[in-house]
């Protein structure tokens, strides 16, 4: 039997997959987009390059990973009847990481987050009917809390259906949580809500660059349109992945919802900018909160332009609300259960920005080694 993991080629999903394989010795059923098993295996290898060398990956592929080439938005993932039945009968739990983070596209969020989650829930219901499902873990987001300002939000007070949302991503993820509870009433559930996931505290390499680009842009400004004492809830991805994998593998968890965040340990803009300035031997920027609205208007206007300036502005437009809401998400549940805290962003922010700049915001992926044989769409994960 195996854990059915969606989103294994995504940033958080790949970290979760590596943690489950390396730290817990788990077997995985993974759904990977690809026209054939070889293409799907290559995509998975690219996603796992941050976490292991090819010999280790290939060993896992032969012994602990079964790839199902499919698409989360297709009926029964686009799998043939035999493969879908095989997935049903070899899945003992589910970790649902796949999501569209395209905050500008309602269509993408609708298709991936809502229709895709419904397909995953249908698979979970089938597995539970035939042999029982040990646990269903849904990776959500703190953005389900909707529009906030100057708050500390606890898990049980985050959802408020009367509160407006910032974007389609937050809106659809909120409804995904609702679907999970409504359609799996008899299955043990764990809902994880990461805050702003940015970088790995253990090393500088990353494959996620959109939010990093926004921070690189801000790091280059001499004047920032923020209040220096506002907190920004950034959490390292290795903490998030460890929390998801560890709590999913527990026979029982103390709670069913966890904020994977920095909580009250979130740093202020002043703390983060001082650390970056010291690392680069530069002066700290000047904070002018009165510029927030003019800055936002300028960003909105530039976001419609073509080219790198327009692209950078469009990123800032998307993330701006999350930078100025001065809201953190109580994380005492997860830190108590794991016995550790996230790493402060200031401790690894410069290495992350340095790597991203030096590699022009791209990751130097390595090809499938010649002579390593074809991919294996079916290992011995059963």
Secondary structure, 3 states (H helix, E strand, C coil): CEEEEECCCCHHHHHHHHHHHHHHCCCEEEEECCCCHHHHHHHHHHHHCCCCCHHHHHHHHHHCEEEEECCCCCHHHHCCHHHHHHHHHHEEEEEECCCCCCCCCHHHHHHHHHHHHHHHHHHHHHHHHHHCCCCEEEEEEHHHHCCCCCCEECHHHCCCCCCCCCCHHHHHHHHHHHHHHHHCCCCCEEEEEECEECCECCECCCCCCHHHHHHHHHHCCCEECCCCCCEECEECHHHHHHHHHHHHHCCCCCCCEEEECCHHHCEEHHHHHHHHHHHHCCCCCEECHHHHHHHHHHHHHHCCCCHHHHHHHHHHHHHHHHHHCCCEECCHHHHHHHCCCCCCHHHCHHHHHHHHHHCCCCCCCCCCCCCCCCCCCECCCC
